[in-house]
Amino acid sequence: MKKIHKKIWIPVVLAGVLIGGYLYLDKENVTVRVGTAPSGEKVVQVNEQNNKVDREFPFSMSEKSVQQAIHNMSHQKVLAKKNGVLCH
């Protein structure tokens, strides 16, 4: 059995990992329905499910919970340069 040179198998493995990662991460839960309205117009209905967002921010959230979530997001750590020095 002949050895496969590194010049060949490294790009092949890298391409496989990139394509596999893209296909794995690109999955979306989207359904599309095409129908006709009573007036005869074509209707396209698109439903997208994002379970993570639905769990973190359900429609039944109270106003206080929404305000607290926005407040928490606004206080996330941001790195910035101040006078050429990296600050937190």
Salt bridges, closest charged atoms under 4 A:
none
